[in-house]
Amino acid sequence: MPQTFSKVAVVTGAGSGVGRAVALALSEAGFAVALAGRRADALEATKALAKGPCLVVPTNVADDAEVDALFAKTVAEFGRVDLLFNNAGTNLPATSIEDIPPAKWREIVDVNLNGMFYCTRAAINAMKAQTPPGGRIVNNGSISAHAPRPGSAVYTATKHAITGLTKSTSLDGRKHDIACGQIDIGNAATDMTARMAKGVPQANGTMAVEPTMDVAHVASTVVHMASLPLDANVQFVTVMSTKMPFVGRG
């Protein structure tokens, strides 16, 4: 029989950046955490920093069979799933829409959209079957779920789609006591945003340095969302660097 924990989370993209920060914050908050991502070494590095029990499960979220195995291993190890932080994502350098290779479009959609669907589907099936039933899903949307950057058509399209997936999951999950919310992140300081210190393309054709914020603020927000009882939900929340170009005209 698996050891049953009172709080169990699955975090995708847990080997670096936002995923690592959230996984460590959840561990600090008392969650047992299943760490999913493509690179076993990066997941092991996250596990070494964690305060509590962690399970390393190398997973390509674009493969539905691997996703199903991730949740089966989590339940086998920890007894249940209370939280999915649906975070894994990928992108390509700024590329005008007419220059995006179709194969690259399909690759990014497979991870950013299909992967989130596969994880959502597997999480709901696990949460329905457990005793007591229910749980929470938090999707990593992005500022790009609201407004694009230049040359970001495929990433922006997937993140807009995640907003629809979040809303549909909220509705379909109600009958199973499964809540779903979305966190839209703007310029959290990670390896992916390091380029902003050198300047990134703006909508008016210029290059500009953009401010960033500590990724810990994202992690603490997800922990807050996860701490709510299932009869309360943060449906959408934006956590962003205060002075980044988003509100108004930037």
C-alpha contacts under 8 A as a table, 3 or more apart, distances in Angstrom:
res1	aa1	res2	aa2	distance
1	M	76	A	7.86
2	P	75	V	7.56
2	P	76	A	5.55
2	P	77	E	5.32
2	P	78	F	5.83
2	P	79	G	5.32
3	Q	77	E	6.65
3	Q	78	F	5.46
3	Q	79	G	5.95
4	T	78	F	5.25
4	T	79	G	4.50
4	T	80	R	6.91
5	F	8	V	6.42
5	F	32	A	6.98
5	F	78	F	5.99
5	F	79	G	6.72
5	F	80	R	7.50
6	S	31	F	7.80
7	K	30	G	7.07
7	K	31	F	4.92
7	K	32	A	6.32
7	K	81	V	7.58
7	K	82	D	5.99
7	K	83	L	7.94
8	V	31	F	5.27
8	V	32	A	4.79
8	V	33	V	5.86
8	V	34	A	7.79
8	V	78	F	6.97
8	V	80	R	6.49
8	V	81	V	5.13
8	V	82	D	5.16
8	V	83	L	6.36
9	A	26	L	7.72
9	A	31	F	6.30
9	A	32	A	6.21
9	A	33	V	4.79
9	A	34	A	6.19
9	A	81	V	6.00
9	A	82	D	5.83
9	A	83	L	4.49
9	A	84	L	5.72
9	A	85	F	7.41
10	V	33	V	5.73
10	V	34	A	4.69
10	V	35	L	6.32
10	V	36	A	7.30
10	V	74	T	7.76
10	V	81	V	7.21
10	V	83	L	6.19
10	V	84	L	4.81
10	V	85	F	6.21
11	V	14	A	5.73
11	V	19	G	6.58
11	V	22	V	7.85
11	V	23	A	6.28
11	V	33	V	7.09
11	V	34	A	6.26
11	V	35	L	5.45
11	V	36	A	6.00
11	V	84	L	6.05
11	V	85	F	4.86
11	V	86	N	6.52
11	V	87	N	6.91
12	T	19	G	6.59
12	T	35	L	6.46
12	T	36	A	4.63
12	T	37	G	5.77
12	T	61	V	7.93
12	T	85	F	6.53
12	T	86	N	5.84
12	T	87	N	5.28
12	T	88	A	5.07
13	G	16	S	6.86
13	G	19	G	5.16
13	G	20	R	7.43
13	G	35	L	7.77
13	G	36	A	5.95
13	G	37	G	4.75
13	G	38	R	7.72
13	G	87	N	5.77
13	G	88	A	4.17
13	G	89	G	7.19
14	A	17	G	7.72
14	A	18	V	7.66
14	A	19	G	4.14
14	A	20	R	4.54
14	A	22	V	7.94
14	A	23	A	6.44
14	A	35	L	5.47
14	A	36	A	5.70
14	A	37	G	5.89
14	A	43	L	6.33
14	A	46	T	7.22
14	A	88	A	7.78
15	G	19	G	6.58
15	G	20	R	5.46
15	G	35	L	7.58
15	G	36	A	7.54
15	G	37	G	6.15
15	G	39	R	7.10
15	G	42	A	4.58
15	G	43	L	4.52
15	G	44	E	7.86
15	G	45	A	7.34
15	G	46	T	6.03
16	S	19	G	5.86
16	S	20	R	4.78
16	S	21	A	7.56
16	S	42	A	6.95
16	S	46	T	7.66
17	G	20	R	5.49
17	G	21	A	6.32
17	G	190	T	5.19
17	G	191	D	6.64
17	G	192	M	7.55
17	G	215	V	7.82
18	V	21	A	5.12
18	V	22	V	6.06
18	V	87	N	7.90
18	V	188	A	7.86
18	V	190	T	7.22
18	V	215	V	6.51
18	V	218	V	7.39
18	V	219	A	7.34
19	G	22	V	5.26
19	G	23	A	6.02
19	G	87	N	6.36
19	G	88	A	7.54
20	R	23	A	5.09
20	R	24	L	6.15
20	R	46	T	6.15
21	A	24	L	5.33
21	A	25	A	6.21
21	A	215	V	6.88
21	A	216	A	6.56
21	A	219	A	5.83
22	V	25	A	5.04
22	V	26	L	6.07
22	V	216	A	7.92
22	V	218	V	7.39
22	V	219	A	4.43
22	V	220	S	7.61
22	V	222	V	6.97
22	V	223	V	7.63
23	A	26	L	5.19
23	A	27	S	6.18
23	A	33	V	6.80
23	A	35	L	7.43
23	A	46	T	7.93
23	A	50	A	7.89
24	L	27	S	5.00
24	L	28	E	6.16
24	L	46	T	7.41
24	L	49	L	7.14
24	L	50	A	5.35
24	L	51	K	7.37
25	A	28	E	4.98
25	A	29	A	6.20
25	A	219	A	6.00
25	A	220	S	6.85
25	A	223	V	6.89
26	L	29	A	4.90
26	L	30	G	6.46
26	L	31	F	5.45
26	L	32	A	7.92
26	L	33	V	7.42
26	L	219	A	7.99
26	L	223	V	6.11
27	S	30	G	5.25
27	S	31	F	4.88
27	S	32	A	6.23
27	S	33	V	6.51
27	S	50	A	6.01
27	S	51	K	5.67
27	S	52	G	5.43
27	S	53	P	7.55
28	E	31	F	7.30
28	E	50	A	7.24
28	E	51	K	5.61
28	E	52	G	7.02
29	A	223	V	7.43
30	G	52	G	6.95
31	F	52	G	7.28
31	F	53	P	7.89
32	A	52	G	6.33
32	A	53	P	5.09
32	A	54	C	5.81
32	A	78	F	7.37
33	V	53	P	6.57
33	V	54	C	4.79
33	V	55	L	6.33
34	A	54	C	5.62
34	A	55	L	4.58
34	A	56	V	6.09
34	A	57	V	6.89
34	A	74	T	6.25
35	L	43	L	6.30
35	L	47	K	7.78
35	L	54	C	6.82
35	L	55	L	5.88
35	L	56	V	4.96
35	L	57	V	5.93
35	L	58	P	7.81
36	A	43	L	7.13
36	A	56	V	6.49
36	A	57	V	5.12
36	A	58	P	5.48
36	A	59	T	5.54
36	A	70	L	7.53
37	G	40	A	7.27
37	G	43	L	6.85
37	G	57	V	7.20
37	G	58	P	5.21
37	G	59	T	5.03
37	G	60	N	6.45
37	G	61	V	7.73
37	G	88	A	7.44
38	R	58	P	5.26
38	R	59	T	5.21
38	R	60	N	5.48
39	R	42	A	5.47
39	R	43	L	6.45
39	R	58	P	6.23
40	A	43	L	5.10
40	A	44	E	6.11
40	A	56	V	7.27
40	A	57	V	7.51
40	A	58	P	5.45
41	D	44	E	5.08
41	D	45	A	6.27
42	A	45	A	5.03
42	A	46	T	6.43
43	L	46	T	5.06
43	L	47	K	6.22
43	L	56	V	6.15
43	L	57	V	8.00
43	L	58	P	7.64
44	E	47	K	4.92
44	E	48	A	6.18
44	E	56	V	6.66
45	A	48	A	5.16
45	A	49	L	6.74
46	T	49	L	5.35
46	T	50	A	6.53
47	K	50	A	5.17
47	K	54	C	6.04
47	K	55	L	7.78
47	K	56	V	7.42
50	A	53	P	7.64
50	A	54	C	7.44
55	L	74	T	7.43
55	L	77	E	7.82
57	V	70	L	6.32
57	V	73	K	7.93
59	T	66	E	5.85
59	T	67	V	6.65
59	T	70	L	6.93
60	N	63	D	5.67
60	N	66	E	6.39
60	N	67	V	7.24
61	V	64	D	6.72
61	V	66	E	6.87
61	V	67	V	5.73
61	V	88	A	7.50
61	V	111	V	6.22
61	V	115	G	4.64
61	V	116	M	7.43
61	V	118	Y	7.21
61	V	119	C	7.19
62	A	67	V	7.99
62	A	110	D	5.27
62	A	111	V	4.94
62	A	114	N	6.32
62	A	115	G	4.62
62	A	118	Y	7.71
63	D	66	E	5.39
63	D	67	V	6.41
63	D	115	G	7.32
64	D	67	V	4.97
64	D	68	D	6.17
64	D	115	G	7.52
64	D	118	Y	5.67
65	A	68	D	5.12
65	A	69	A	6.23
66	E	69	A	4.99
66	E	70	L	6.18
67	V	70	L	4.97
67	V	71	F	6.59
67	V	118	Y	6.56
67	V	119	C	6.14
67	V	122	A	7.10
68	D	71	F	5.44
68	D	72	A	6.23
68	D	118	Y	7.95
68	D	119	C	7.83
68	D	122	A	5.89
69	A	72	A	4.96
69	A	73	K	6.01
70	L	73	K	5.29
70	L	74	T	6.22
71	F	74	T	4.95
71	F	75	V	6.18
71	F	81	V	7.98
71	F	122	A	6.60
71	F	123	A	6.98
71	F	126	A	7.24
72	A	75	V	5.29
72	A	76	A	6.08
73	K	76	A	4.96
73	K	77	E	6.05
74	T	77	E	5.18
74	T	78	F	5.77
74	T	79	G	7.22
74	T	80	R	7.17
74	T	81	V	7.31
75	V	78	F	5.28
75	V	79	G	4.48
75	V	80	R	4.83
75	V	81	V	6.64
75	V	126	A	7.81
76	A	79	G	5.79
78	F	81	V	7.90
80	R	126	A	7.29
80	R	127	M	7.37
80	R	130	Q	6.33
81	V	84	L	7.57
81	V	123	A	7.26
81	V	126	A	6.64
81	V	127	M	6.16
81	V	135	G	7.05
82	D	127	M	7.03
82	D	134	G	7.13
82	D	135	G	4.48
82	D	136	R	6.14
83	L	135	G	5.80
83	L	136	R	4.84
83	L	137	I	5.66
83	L	138	V	7.61
83	L	226	A	7.02
84	L	120	T	7.85
84	L	123	A	6.84
84	L	136	R	6.47
84	L	137	I	4.73
84	L	138	V	6.19
85	F	137	I	6.08
85	F	138	V	4.93
85	F	139	N	6.07
85	F	140	N	7.41
86	N	116	M	6.11
86	N	119	C	7.10
86	N	120	T	7.68
86	N	137	I	7.07
86	N	138	V	6.01
86	N	139	N	4.72
86	N	140	N	6.02
87	N	116	M	7.85
87	N	139	N	6.33
87	N	140	N	5.06
88	A	111	V	7.20
88	A	112	N	6.86
88	A	115	G	7.83
88	A	116	M	7.74
89	G	108	I	7.77
89	G	111	V	5.89
89	G	112	N	4.84
90	T	108	I	6.07
90	T	111	V	6.76
90	T	112	N	6.53
90	T	155	Y	7.90
91	N	108	I	6.38
91	N	154	V	7.95
91	N	155	Y	6.09
92	L	95	T	7.55
93	P	151	G	7.96
94	A	150	P	6.88
94	A	151	G	4.44
94	A	152	S	5.85
95	T	99	D	6.32
95	T	100	I	6.32
95	T	150	P	7.95
95	T	151	G	4.38
95	T	152	S	6.54
96	S	99	D	5.50
96	S	100	I	6.76
96	S	150	P	7.47
96	S	151	G	4.49
96	S	152	S	7.35
96	S	153	A	7.57
97	I	100	I	5.49
97	I	151	G	6.49
97	I	152	S	7.64
97	I	153	A	5.93
97	I	154	V	7.93
100	I	104	K	6.81
100	I	105	W	6.72
101	P	104	K	5.28
101	P	105	W	6.39
102	P	105	W	4.94
102	P	106	R	6.24
103	A	106	R	5.19
103	A	107	E	6.19
104	K	107	E	4.97
104	K	108	I	6.27
105	W	108	I	5.42
105	W	109	V	6.18
105	W	154	V	6.13
106	R	109	V	5.12
106	R	110	D	5.94
107	E	110	D	5.13
107	E	111	V	6.60
108	I	111	V	5.31
108	I	112	N	5.88
108	I	113	L	7.92
108	I	154	V	7.14
108	I	155	Y	7.29
109	V	112	N	5.24
109	V	113	L	5.23
109	V	114	N	6.35
109	V	154	V	7.34
109	V	155	Y	7.97
109	V	158	T	6.26
110	D	113	L	5.94
110	D	114	N	4.78
110	D	115	G	5.98
111	V	114	N	5.86
111	V	115	G	4.70
111	V	116	M	7.28
112	N	115	G	5.85
112	N	116	M	6.29
112	N	155	Y	7.81
112	N	158	T	6.09
112	N	159	K	7.53
113	L	116	M	5.24
113	L	117	F	6.31
113	L	158	T	5.64
113	L	159	K	7.70
113	L	161	A	7.15
113	L	162	I	6.69
114	N	117	F	5.02
114	N	118	Y	6.16
115	G	118	Y	5.09
115	G	119	C	6.18
116	M	119	C	5.13
116	M	120	T	5.98
116	M	139	N	7.96
116	M	162	I	7.97
117	F	120	T	5.00
117	F	121	R	6.02
117	F	165	L	7.69
118	Y	121	R	5.18
118	Y	122	A	6.19
119	C	122	A	5.16
119	C	123	A	5.95
120	T	123	A	5.10
120	T	124	I	6.12
120	T	137	I	7.43
120	T	169	T	7.95
121	R	124	I	5.34
121	R	125	N	6.32
122	A	125	N	5.19
122	A	126	A	6.27
123	A	126	A	5.13
123	A	127	M	6.01
123	A	137	I	7.98
124	I	127	M	4.99
124	I	128	K	5.94
124	I	173	G	7.48
124	I	178	I	7.44
125	N	128	K	5.29
125	N	129	A	6.40
126	A	129	A	5.36
126	A	130	Q	6.46
127	M	130	Q	5.58
127	M	133	P	5.56
127	M	134	G	5.07
127	M	135	G	5.89
127	M	176	H	7.93
127	M	178	I	7.49
128	K	133	P	5.24
128	K	134	G	6.07
128	K	176	H	6.08
129	A	133	P	6.32
130	Q	133	P	4.90
130	Q	134	G	7.64
133	P	176	H	6.94
133	P	177	D	6.99
134	G	176	H	5.79
134	G	177	D	4.53
134	G	178	I	4.81
134	G	179	A	7.98
134	G	230	L	7.77
135	G	177	D	6.64
135	G	178	I	4.75
135	G	179	A	6.43
135	G	230	L	7.09
136	R	178	I	5.38
136	R	179	A	4.67
136	R	180	C	5.62
136	R	181	G	7.98
136	R	226	A	7.11
136	R	230	L	7.41
137	I	178	I	7.51
137	I	179	A	6.27
137	I	180	C	4.62
137	I	181	G	6.42
138	V	180	C	5.75
138	V	181	G	4.93
138	V	182	Q	5.36
138	V	183	I	7.01
138	V	222	V	7.62
138	V	225	M	7.95
139	N	162	I	7.51
139	N	166	T	6.93
139	N	180	C	7.62
139	N	181	G	6.31
139	N	182	Q	4.64
139	N	183	I	6.29
140	N	182	Q	5.92
140	N	183	I	5.27
140	N	184	D	6.25
140	N	185	I	7.56
141	G	144	S	7.42
141	G	145	A	5.82
141	G	159	K	5.66
141	G	160	H	7.84
141	G	162	I	6.23
141	G	163	T	6.82
141	G	182	Q	5.98
141	G	183	I	5.67
141	G	184	D	4.70
141	G	185	I	7.05
142	S	145	A	5.27
142	S	146	H	7.66
142	S	159	K	6.62
142	S	183	I	7.00
142	S	184	D	3.94
142	S	185	I	4.71
142	S	186	G	6.55
143	I	146	H	5.57
143	I	147	A	6.23
143	I	148	P	7.77
143	I	184	D	5.39
143	I	185	I	5.71
143	I	186	G	5.49
143	I	238	T	7.59
143	I	246	F	7.98
144	S	147	A	4.95
144	S	148	P	5.05
144	S	149	R	7.28
144	S	155	Y	7.48
144	S	156	T	5.17
144	S	159	K	6.06
144	S	160	H	7.15
145	A	148	P	7.67
145	A	156	T	6.26
145	A	157	A	7.88
145	A	158	T	7.97
145	A	159	K	4.56
145	A	160	H	4.33
145	A	161	A	7.71
145	A	162	I	7.42
145	A	163	T	6.70
145	A	184	D	7.28
146	H	160	H	6.81
147	A	156	T	7.65
147	A	246	F	7.78
148	P	152	S	6.40
148	P	153	A	7.43
148	P	156	T	5.72
149	R	152	S	5.62
149	R	156	T	7.96
149	R	201	P	7.77
149	R	202	Q	7.09
149	R	203	A	6.91
150	P	153	A	7.94
150	P	201	P	6.68
150	P	202	Q	6.64
150	P	203	A	5.94
152	S	155	Y	5.51
152	S	156	T	5.82
153	A	156	T	5.20
153	A	157	A	5.93
154	V	157	A	5.10
154	V	158	T	6.29
155	Y	158	T	5.31
155	Y	159	K	6.23
156	T	159	K	5.11
156	T	160	H	6.08
157	A	160	H	5.26
157	A	161	A	6.24
158	T	161	A	4.98
158	T	162	I	6.29
159	K	162	I	4.94
159	K	163	T	6.74
160	H	163	T	5.41
160	H	164	G	7.05
161	A	164	G	5.21
161	A	165	L	6.32
162	I	165	L	4.81
162	I	166	T	6.00
163	T	166	T	5.08
163	T	167	K	6.38
163	T	182	Q	7.47
164	G	167	K	5.18
164	G	168	S	6.17
165	L	168	S	5.13
165	L	169	T	5.93
166	T	169	T	5.15
166	T	170	S	6.14
166	T	180	C	6.27
166	T	181	G	6.31
166	T	182	Q	6.60
167	K	170	S	5.12
167	K	171	L	6.50
167	K	180	C	7.73
168	S	171	L	5.19
168	S	172	D	6.10
169	T	172	D	5.09
169	T	173	G	5.60
169	T	179	A	7.93
169	T	180	C	6.23
170	S	173	G	5.30
170	S	174	R	6.35
170	S	178	I	7.42
170	S	179	A	5.79
170	S	180	C	4.93
170	S	181	G	7.38
171	L	174	R	5.59
172	D	175	K	6.84
173	G	176	H	5.38
173	G	177	D	6.29
173	G	178	I	4.63
173	G	179	A	6.27
173	G	180	C	7.58
174	R	177	D	5.15
174	R	178	I	5.65
174	R	179	A	6.71
175	K	178	I	7.52
177	D	230	L	6.70
177	D	231	D	7.99
178	I	230	L	7.16
179	A	230	L	6.39
179	A	233	N	6.48
180	C	233	N	7.30
180	C	235	Q	6.78
181	G	233	N	6.81
181	G	234	V	5.68
181	G	235	Q	4.23
181	G	236	F	5.74
182	Q	234	V	7.64
182	Q	235	Q	6.07
182	Q	236	F	4.86
182	Q	237	V	6.45
183	I	222	V	7.67
183	I	236	F	5.95
183	I	237	V	5.03
183	I	238	T	5.89
183	I	239	V	7.26
184	D	236	F	7.47
184	D	237	V	6.11
184	D	238	T	4.61
184	D	239	V	6.26
184	D	240	M	7.98
185	I	188	A	6.81
185	I	218	V	7.29
185	I	238	T	5.92
185	I	239	V	5.10
185	I	240	M	5.61
186	G	212	T	7.90
186	G	238	T	7.59
186	G	239	V	6.23
186	G	240	M	4.10
186	G	241	S	6.07
186	G	244	M	7.63
187	N	193	T	6.51
187	N	210	E	7.99
187	N	211	P	7.15
187	N	212	T	4.84
187	N	213	M	6.38
187	N	240	M	6.14
187	N	241	S	5.90
187	N	244	M	7.39
188	A	193	T	7.03
188	A	212	T	5.54
188	A	213	M	4.97
188	A	214	D	5.83
188	A	215	V	4.89
188	A	218	V	7.48
188	A	240	M	7.03
188	A	241	S	7.09
189	A	192	M	7.79
189	A	193	T	5.80
189	A	194	A	6.93
189	A	212	T	5.46
189	A	213	M	5.53
189	A	214	D	5.44
189	A	215	V	5.54
190	T	193	T	5.39
190	T	194	A	6.43
190	T	215	V	6.94
191	D	194	A	5.27
192	M	195	R	7.16
193	T	196	M	5.59
193	T	197	A	8.00
193	T	212	T	7.81
194	A	197	A	5.98
194	A	198	K	7.97
195	R	198	K	5.51
195	R	199	G	6.71
195	R	200	V	7.17
196	M	199	G	4.99
196	M	200	V	5.68
196	M	208	A	7.98
196	M	209	V	5.55
196	M	210	E	5.45
196	M	211	P	7.46
196	M	212	T	7.99
197	A	209	V	5.39
197	A	210	E	6.53
197	A	211	P	7.61
198	K	208	A	7.82
198	K	209	V	5.88
199	G	207	M	5.42
199	G	208	A	4.46
199	G	209	V	3.95
199	G	210	E	6.71
200	V	207	M	5.15
200	V	208	A	5.49
200	V	209	V	6.32
200	V	210	E	7.44
201	P	205	G	6.48
201	P	206	T	5.92
201	P	207	M	4.57
201	P	208	A	6.62
202	Q	205	G	5.49
202	Q	206	T	5.39
202	Q	207	M	5.76
202	Q	208	A	6.76
203	A	206	T	7.36
210	E	243	K	8.00
210	E	244	M	5.90
210	E	245	P	7.50
211	P	241	S	6.40
211	P	243	K	6.43
211	P	244	M	5.73
212	T	240	M	7.95
212	T	241	S	5.28
212	T	244	M	7.40
213	M	217	H	7.69
213	M	240	M	7.11
213	M	241	S	5.08
214	D	217	H	5.99
214	D	218	V	7.86
215	V	218	V	5.31
215	V	219	A	6.60
216	A	219	A	4.95
216	A	220	S	6.13
217	H	220	S	5.25
217	H	221	T	6.25
217	H	239	V	7.59
218	V	221	T	5.18
218	V	222	V	6.39
218	V	239	V	6.58
219	A	222	V	5.24
219	A	223	V	6.28
220	S	223	V	5.03
220	S	224	H	6.22
221	T	224	H	5.05
221	T	225	M	6.28
222	V	225	M	5.00
222	V	226	A	6.08
223	V	226	A	4.98
223	V	227	S	6.06
224	H	227	S	5.07
224	H	228	L	6.79
225	M	228	L	5.81
225	M	233	N	7.10
225	M	234	V	6.15
228	L	231	D	7.95
228	L	232	A	6.12
228	L	233	N	6.89
229	P	232	A	5.68
229	P	233	N	7.90
230	L	233	N	6.94
234	V	237	V	6.86
240	M	244	M	7.46
241	S	244	M	5.53
243	K	250	G	7.60
244	M	247	V	7.96
244	M	250	G	6.62
245	P	249	R	6.86
245	P	250	G	3.72
246	F	249	R	6.79
246	F	250	G	5.34
247	V	250	G	5.84
